[in-house]
């Protein structure tokens, strides 16, 4: 082939070289790894893979393929169904924040592939949720939500670490139960509210009764004190103090004295 190429005239040689270069560059021999990315190259002949950091890199077209991996923090939202310790249905919505270990992306590509979310993360979440909720009775899943969250984070951290996925946080954004259990909880809350209302009304009645008794006792004490401190002489003195000095314009028929008690 080289001998035939040398036999061509200069124009034909130039055209041939230009066509080769055009075809070569059309096959995209250069690729760019952007910020927050790692490029993994795969040699089809040798089977060798290699990680490449941010920047411009060269590859042999058709022989080497490149796959880009995002190593920034990823937000993954998953719904998981499980059961509580007392076998009540529990539905959990989990938001997982994680990222790939920068220097181990090549091994993740070899061992798992590009679909690591479906192959690794989702099964890890489902199994961790089932294992964690099974430790709590259904009522404690809400009251001890933080403890459940910590347990989930611990389990997920251990499971994902084996695949070079770094767990940052796991947030329980929603927890739901079966319709039957929700109705039971609602009914229980209504009963508890009725009991609290009855207790409040009873306390109010008791306080009102105490107030009435105290008022009655106070009035009785007042009357008793008045009886003890009021005499005939005191009444006459009070009458004199209020008299304006004018005699009445009529006399009583039996000539009773003006003063009370006088004869």
C-alpha positions as CSV (number, residue, x, y, z in Angstrom):
1,X,0.0,0.0,0.0
2,X,2.9,2.4,0.9
3,X,4.5,1.6,-2.5
4,X,1.3,2.4,-4.4
5,X,1.0,5.6,-2.4
6,X,4.6,6.6,-3.4
7,X,3.8,6.1,-7.0
8,X,1.0,8.7,-6.9
9,X,1.7,12.2,-8.1
10,X,2.0,15.0,-5.6
11,X,-1.6,16.2,-6.0
12,X,-3.0,12.7,-5.4
13,X,-0.7,12.3,-2.4
14,X,-2.0,15.6,-0.9
15,X,-5.6,14.6,-1.5
16,X,-5.0,11.2,0.1
17,X,-3.4,12.7,3.2
18,X,-6.1,15.3,3.5
19,X,-8.8,12.6,3.4
20,X,-7.0,10.5,6.0
21,X,-6.8,13.5,8.3
22,X,-10.4,14.5,7.8
23,X,-11.6,11.0,8.5
24,X,-9.3,10.8,11.6
25,X,-10.6,14.0,13.1
26,X,-14.2,13.1,12.2
27,X,-13.7,10.0,14.5
28,X,-13.0,12.5,17.4
29,X,-9.6,11.5,18.6
30,X,-9.6,14.1,21.3
31,X,-12.0,14.3,24.3
32,X,-12.5,16.7,27.2
33,X,-13.0,15.7,30.8
34,X,-14.9,18.6,32.5
35,X,-15.0,19.8,36.1
36,X,-16.5,17.3,38.5
37,X,-15.9,14.4,36.0
38,X,-13.6,11.5,35.6
39,X,-13.1,9.9,32.2
40,X,-12.5,6.1,32.0
41,X,-10.9,4.8,28.8
42,X,-11.3,1.2,27.6
43,X,-8.9,-0.4,25.1
44,X,-10.9,-2.9,23.0
45,X,-7.9,-5.0,22.1
46,X,-6.0,-5.1,25.4
47,X,-9.0,-4.8,27.7
48,X,-7.1,-2.2,29.8
49,X,-9.1,0.6,31.5
50,X,-7.6,3.8,32.8
51,X,-9.0,6.9,34.6
52,X,-8.4,10.4,33.3
53,X,-8.8,13.7,35.3
54,X,-10.1,17.0,34.0
55,X,-8.5,18.3,30.8
56,X,-8.0,17.4,27.1
57,X,-7.0,13.9,26.3
58,X,-6.1,11.9,23.2
59,X,-7.5,8.4,22.2
60,X,-7.1,6.1,19.3
61,X,-10.5,6.2,17.4
62,X,-12.4,3.0,17.1
63,X,-9.8,1.3,19.4
64,X,-10.3,3.2,22.6
65,X,-13.7,4.2,24.0
66,X,-14.2,6.7,26.9
67,X,-17.0,6.8,29.5
68,X,-17.6,9.9,31.6
69,X,-18.5,9.6,35.3
70,X,-19.9,12.4,37.4
71,X,-18.0,12.6,40.7
72,X,-19.9,15.6,42.2
73,X,-22.5,15.1,45.0
74,X,-25.6,13.4,43.5
75,X,-29.1,13.6,44.9
76,X,-30.9,10.3,44.6
77,X,-34.6,10.0,45.6
78,X,-36.0,6.5,46.2
79,X,-39.2,5.0,47.6
80,X,-38.9,1.9,49.6
81,X,-41.5,-0.5,51.0
82,X,-40.9,-2.4,54.2
83,X,-42.5,-3.6,57.4
84,X,-42.2,-2.6,61.1
85,X,-41.3,-5.0,63.9
86,X,-45.0,-5.7,64.5
87,X,-45.5,-6.4,60.8
88,X,-47.2,-3.1,59.9
89,X,-46.7,-1.8,56.4
90,X,-44.2,1.1,56.2
91,X,-43.5,3.2,53.1
92,X,-40.4,5.4,53.2
93,X,-39.2,8.1,50.9
94,X,-35.5,8.5,51.2
95,X,-33.2,11.3,49.7
96,X,-29.6,10.1,49.5
97,X,-26.7,12.4,48.9
98,X,-23.5,10.6,47.8
99,X,-20.5,10.8,45.4
100,X,-18.1,8.5,43.7
101,X,-14.6,8.1,45.2
102,X,-12.5,10.1,42.7
103,X,-9.5,7.8,42.5
104,X,-11.6,4.6,42.4
105,X,-13.9,5.3,39.5
106,X,-11.9,3.0,37.2
107,X,-12.5,0.0,39.6
108,X,-16.2,0.9,39.8
109,X,-16.4,0.8,36.0
110,X,-14.7,-2.6,35.8
111,X,-16.7,-4.2,38.7
112,X,-20.1,-2.7,38.2
113,X,-20.4,-0.5,35.1
114,X,-22.1,2.7,34.4
115,X,-25.5,1.6,35.8
116,X,-24.2,1.5,39.4
117,X,-27.3,3.4,40.6
118,X,-29.6,0.5,39.6
119,X,-27.1,-2.2,40.4
120,X,-25.7,-1.0,43.7
121,X,-27.4,2.1,45.2
122,X,-31.1,1.2,44.8
123,X,-30.7,-2.4,46.2
124,X,-28.6,-1.1,49.1
125,X,-31.3,1.4,50.0
126,X,-34.1,-1.1,49.8
127,X,-32.3,-3.7,51.9
128,X,-31.1,-1.1,54.5
129,X,-34.6,0.3,54.9
130,X,-36.1,-3.1,55.4
131,X,-33.4,-4.1,57.9
132,X,-33.8,-0.8,59.9
133,X,-37.6,-0.5,60.1
134,X,-37.8,-4.1,61.2
135,X,-36.1,-3.0,64.4
136,X,-38.9,-0.7,65.5
137,X,-42.6,-1.1,66.4
138,X,-44.7,1.0,64.1
139,X,-45.4,3.7,66.7
140,X,-41.7,4.1,67.4
141,X,-40.9,4.7,63.8
142,X,-42.3,8.2,64.1
143,X,-41.2,9.0,67.7
144,X,-37.7,7.7,67.1
145,X,-37.3,8.9,63.6
146,X,-33.8,10.3,64.2
147,X,-32.6,7.0,65.5
148,X,-34.0,5.3,62.4
149,X,-32.2,7.8,60.2
150,X,-28.9,7.2,62.0
151,X,-29.3,3.5,61.6
152,X,-30.0,3.9,57.8
153,X,-26.9,6.1,57.3
154,X,-24.7,3.6,59.1
155,X,-25.9,0.6,57.1
156,X,-25.7,2.5,53.7
157,X,-22.2,3.9,54.5
158,X,-20.9,0.3,55.0
159,X,-22.7,-1.2,51.9
160,X,-21.8,1.6,49.5
161,X,-18.2,1.9,50.7
162,X,-17.4,-1.6,49.2
163,X,-18.2,-0.1,45.7
164,X,-16.3,3.1,46.2
165,X,-19.4,5.2,46.7
166,X,-19.1,7.7,49.5
167,X,-22.3,8.2,51.5
168,X,-22.8,11.8,52.7
169,X,-26.3,11.8,54.2
170,X,-29.6,10.0,54.1
171,X,-32.8,12.0,54.8
172,X,-36.2,10.5,55.6
173,X,-38.4,13.0,53.8
174,X,-41.7,11.0,54.2
175,X,-43.0,8.0,56.1
176,X,-46.4,6.5,55.4
177,X,-48.3,3.6,56.7
178,X,-51.2,1.4,55.5
179,X,-54.7,3.0,55.3
180,X,-56.0,0.7,58.0
181,X,-53.2,1.8,60.4
182,X,-53.8,5.5,59.6
183,X,-57.5,5.0,60.5
184,X,-56.6,3.4,63.8
185,X,-54.2,6.2,64.6
186,X,-56.8,8.8,63.7
187,X,-59.4,7.1,65.9
188,X,-56.9,6.9,68.7
189,X,-56.1,10.6,68.4
190,X,-59.8,11.4,68.5
191,X,-60.3,9.3,71.7
192,X,-57.3,10.9,73.3
193,X,-58.7,14.3,72.5
194,X,-62.1,13.4,74.0
195,X,-60.4,12.2,77.2
196,X,-58.3,15.4,77.4
197,X,-61.5,17.5,76.8
198,X,-63.4,15.6,79.5
199,X,-60.4,16.0,81.9
200,X,-60.3,19.8,81.2
201,X,-64.1,20.1,81.7
202,X,-63.8,18.2,85.0
203,X,-61.0,20.5,86.2
204,X,-63.0,23.5,85.3
205,X,-66.0,22.2,87.2
206,X,-63.9,21.5,90.3
207,X,-62.4,24.9,90.2
208,X,-65.8,26.5,89.9
209,X,-67.0,24.4,92.8
210,X,-64.1,25.5,94.9
211,X,-64.7,29.1,94.0
212,X,-68.4,28.9,94.9
213,X,-67.5,27.3,98.2
214,X,-65.0,29.9,99.0
215,X,-67.4,32.7,98.1
216,X,-70.1,31.1,100.3
217,X,-67.7,30.7,103.2
218,X,-66.5,34.3,102.8
219,X,-70.1,35.6,102.8
220,X,-70.9,33.5,105.9
221,X,-67.8,34.8,107.6
222,X,-68.8,38.3,106.7
223,X,-72.3,38.0,108.2
224,X,-70.9,36.4,111.3
225,X,-68.5,39.2,111.8
226,X,-71.3,41.7,111.3
227,X,-73.4,40.0,113.9
228,X,-70.6,40.0,116.4
229,X,-69.6,43.6,115.9
230,X,-73.1,45.2,115.6
231,X,-75.0,46.2,118.8
232,X,-78.1,48.3,119.6
233,X,-75.9,51.2,120.8
234,X,-73.8,51.1,117.6
235,X,-77.0,51.2,115.5
236,X,-78.3,54.3,117.4
237,X,-75.0,56.0,117.1
238,X,-74.9,55.4,113.3
239,X,-78.5,56.8,113.1
240,X,-77.5,60.0,115.0
241,X,-74.4,60.4,112.8
242,X,-76.6,60.4,109.7
243,X,-79.4,62.6,111.2
244,X,-79.5,66.1,109.7
245,X,-80.9,67.7,112.8
246,X,-84.5,68.1,111.6
247,X,-87.3,66.6,113.6
248,X,-90.0,64.7,111.8
249,X,-93.2,66.7,110.9
250,X,-95.5,64.1,112.6
251,X,-95.5,62.2,115.8
252,X,-96.2,58.6,116.2
253,X,-99.7,57.7,117.5
254,X,-98.5,55.9,120.6
255,X,-96.0,58.8,121.3
256,X,-93.0,56.5,120.8
257,X,-89.7,58.2,121.3
258,X,-87.8,59.4,118.3
259,X,-84.8,57.3,119.2
260,X,-84.7,53.7,118.5
261,X,-85.2,51.7,121.6
262,X,-86.3,54.7,123.8
263,X,-89.4,54.3,126.0
